[in-house]
Amino acid sequence: MAHITLSKSAFFHNLALLSKKLGGIEKLAVVLKDNAYGHGLAEMSRLCADYGIQKAVVRTCKEAHSLKSFFQKIIVLAPEQTENLHPTFSLTINTLSQIATLPPNTDVELKVDTGMHRNGIKPQELHEAFKLLTTRKLRLHGVMTHFRSADELSSDLFWQLQIWKEVKQTVYRLCKQYKLTLPLFHSANSAATLRLHTYDDDFARCGLAAYGYHEMDPVFGNFDLKPVLKLYADRITTTTLEKGARIGYGGTFTAPDSMQVSTYDIGYGDGFLRYDGQGIFKIGGKQVLGRISMDSLSLEGDAQSVCILENAKEIARFFGTISYDVLVKLNPNIKRVVIP
Ligand SMILES: *Cc1c(COP(=O)(O)O)cnc(C)c1O
C-alpha cells in the first residue's frame, strides 16, 4: 500500500534552524493549515508539541479543535464558527464588520492589510477597530499582517515593512488610549523569516520552511532545510511490454524494445499531479511510462516499492507550479508513518 513517511529528525532540524534565526523557540508559530501542508495534521501537531512549539496557525476552527491539547495558542485564520470556541483559540479578524459577530471575551488577532490587498482591515480603520473591540469586550491577543512578496527579489517587502512599522506605532498609541495591554505582533512567513536579518516582532508564522522547502530567489542563498515528507508506492503488477507496444491511456509511450514494466499504486486520485505523457517525467531517475492514471502509474523494472516523491520542488518544476501545491494536494487518506 502506498504510504507517506514523515521524518522527525528532518522536521526538528528545520524547527531548530527557524528558532535560531528568530532568536528562540517561543518566537516560532508553526502553520498547520490544510492538513499541515498535506503532511498530516495529527502527526505534525504531535511532532510540534514534542519539540516544544507552543503556537500553531490553522485555517478553521474545526482544525483548531483537533489540536487543542497540543498548543497554548492556536490562531484560526478563517474562522467558520463563533460558538463552541476553546480558550486556546484566537480568531483572526479580517474585516470591521466581523467584530460584531464574535462573542465577548473571545481572543482575537487583528489582521491589518499592509499591501497584500486580500483581507485585513486598512491601517486607517485601526481606531474604529479598537472602538468596536472594546465595545464588544473582545481580547486583543495579537496584531498581524502578511507579506505578499517576501520570496521575490524586489523591494516590496521593505515597502510593506515600513507600513507595518507605522501600524505598530498606531497600535501602541491606541493601546495607551484604551488602557489595553500590548498585543503580540507577528508578520513574517517562512520567506521573511529566512530573508530578514533582524526581526523584532513577537513571533513569526512559518509553514513551508518547517516542512523543508523554500521558494525564494536563489540570490538569497541556500538554506539548509530538509524535506520532511516522502511518498512511496507499491507494485501492483509486472508485465512485459513488447517492442512497439504502447502503455496506458492514449498509449502515449511506445516501448523502443521489449521491456519489463511494473504498475504502482499511486495516481492523481491520491492527489499526485497528473502527468499527461508529454515530455519526459522522471521519478527517482526512472521515466514514468505513459500517462498517470487515477490510481496508478507505470515504471520500468520490477522493484517492489518506489519512492514517488522525495523532493516536491523538483516535481513542482516539471509541472510549472510550486512545492506548496504538490504537497498540499496529497490525499489525507494515504497512510502516514513517522520515522526517526
Ligand atoms: C499560509 C500562511 C503563512 C505561512 O506561509 P509560508 O510561506 O508557508 O511560511 C503565514 N501567514 C499566513 C497568514 C498564512 O496564510
The ligand as an SDF file (V2000), in Angstrom:
LIG
                    3D

 15 15  0  0  0  0  0  0  0  0999 V2000
   -0.0210   30.2850    4.9570 C   0  0  0  0  0  0  0  0  0  0  0  0
    0.2910   31.4570    5.7780 C   0  0  0  0  0  0  0  0  0  0  0  0
    1.5550   31.6230    6.3740 C   0  0  0  0  0  0  0  0  0  0  0  0
    2.7130   30.6810    6.1320 C   0  0  0  0  0  0  0  0  0  0  0  0
    3.3510   30.9330    4.9190 O   0  0  0  0  0  0  0  0  0  0  0  0
    4.6740   30.1030    4.5000 P   0  0  0  0  0  0  0  0  0  0  0  0
    5.1090   30.7600    3.2580 O   0  0  0  0  0  0  0  0  0  0  0  0
    4.2370   28.6960    4.2660 O   0  0  0  0  0  0  0  0  0  0  0  0
    5.6230   30.2070    5.6240 O   0  0  0  0  0  0  0  0  0  0  0  0
    1.7440   32.6960    7.2260 C   0  0  0  0  0  0  0  0  0  0  0  0
    0.7570   33.5860    7.4540 N   0  0  0  0  0  0  0  0  0  0  0  0
   -0.4480   33.4760    6.8740 C   0  0  0  0  0  0  0  0  0  0  0  0
   -1.4780   34.4990    7.1690 C   0  0  0  0  0  0  0  0  0  0  0  0
   -0.7180   32.4270    6.0120 C   0  0  0  0  0  0  0  0  0  0  0  0
   -1.9260   32.3450    5.4350 O   0  0  0  0  0  0  0  0  0  0  0  0
  1  2  1  0
  2  3  1  0
  2 14  2  0
  3  4  1  0
  3 10  2  0
  4  5  1  0
  5  6  1  0
  6  7  2  0
  6  8  1  0
  6  9  1  0
 10 11  1  0
 11 12  2  0
 12 13  1  0
 12 14  1  0
 14 15  1  0
M  END
$$$$
